[in-house]
């Protein structure tokens, strides 16, 4: 299951992790976000123990969204060693996300 990431736990779970991370920035009211949600959950199960997979609700965690300049959702950031190494804006399929995550492993 994808981690629920917040302004409070983002640094600990993502930036300080020794594993690469896929972070989905989303909101309850966003239609395309609801399409991507199940895909992110699948990836979270598939990559358990190999990568951090989490979701940030931009309405409840504006600090993190602002820090990373999130203007459109869904936006998925790929973070390794505390740095953003790739980014996907808009709804995409599982294969595209898995390919970007695999490149960081």
C-alpha positions in Angstrom: 0.0 0.0 0.0 1.2 3.5 -0.8 2.4 5.6 2.1 0.4 8.6 3.0 3.0 11.4 2.9 2.5 14.7 4.7 4.4 17.9 5.3 5.5 16.4 8.6 6.8 12.9 7.4 8.0 13.7 3.9 11.6 14.3 4.8 11.9 11.2 6.9 10.1 8.8 4.5 11.4 10.2 1.2 14.4 12.5 1.4 16.2 10.5 4.1 15.4 7.1 2.6 18.1 4.9 1.1 15.6 3.7 -1.5 14.3 5.6 -4.6 10.9 7.1 -4.3 7.8 7.6 -6.4 5.6 10.4 -5.0 2.1 11.0 -6.4 0.8 14.5 -5.8 -3.0 14.3 -6.0 -6.3 15.7 -4.6 -9.7 14.1 -3.9 -11.5 16.4 -6.4 -9.1 15.6 -9.3 -10.6 13.1 -11.9 -7.3 12.1 -13.5 -5.8 11.6 -10.0 -8.5 9.0 -9.3 -7.4 7.2 -12.5 -3.7 7.1 -11.4 -4.5 6.2 -7.8 -5.0 2.4 -8.4 -1.9 2.3 -10.6 0.2 3.8 -7.8 -1.2 1.3 -5.4 -0.2 -1.6 -7.7 3.3 -0.2 -8.0 3.5 0.2 -4.2 2.7 -3.5 -3.8 5.1 -4.6 -6.6 8.0 -2.5 -5.4 7.6 -3.2 -1.6 11.0 -3.3 0.0 12.7 -1.9 -3.2 11.3 1.6 -3.4 9.2 4.1 -1.4 5.9 4.7 -3.0 3.7 7.4 -1.5 0.9 9.9 -2.1 0.7 13.6 -1.1 -2.7 15.1 -0.9 -1.9 18.7 -2.1 -4.9 20.2 -0.3 -3.8 18.9 3.1 0.0 19.3 2.5 0.6 22.6 0.7 4.1 23.0 2.0 5.5 20.0 0.1 3.5 20.8 -3.0 4.8 24.4 -3.0 8.4 23.3 -2.3 8.4 21.1 -5.4 6.5 23.7 -7.5 3.5 21.4 -8.1 1.1 23.4 -10.3 -0.8 20.6 -12.1 -2.0 17.3 -10.7 -1.5 14.5 -10.9 2.2 15.0 -10.8 4.5 12.2 -10.0 8.0 12.9 -8.8 10.8 10.3 -8.9 13.3 11.1 -6.1 16.6 9.4 -5.4 19.1 10.4 -2.7 16.9 13.4 -1.8 16.9 14.8 -5.4 14.2 14.9 -8.0 15.5 12.8 -10.9 12.4 12.6 -13.1 8.8 13.9 -13.2 5.6 12.8 -14.8 2.7 15.3 -15.2 -0.8 14.0 -16.0 -2.3 10.5 -16.0 -0.2 7.7 -17.5 -0.2 4.0 -17.4 1.6 1.6 -15.1 4.3 0.6 -17.6 5.5 4.2 -18.0 5.8 4.7 -14.2 7.4 1.3 -13.7 10.0 2.1 -16.4 11.0 5.3 -14.7 11.2 3.7 -11.3 13.2 0.7 -12.6 15.7 3.2 -14.1 16.5 4.4 -10.5 16.9 0.9 -8.9 
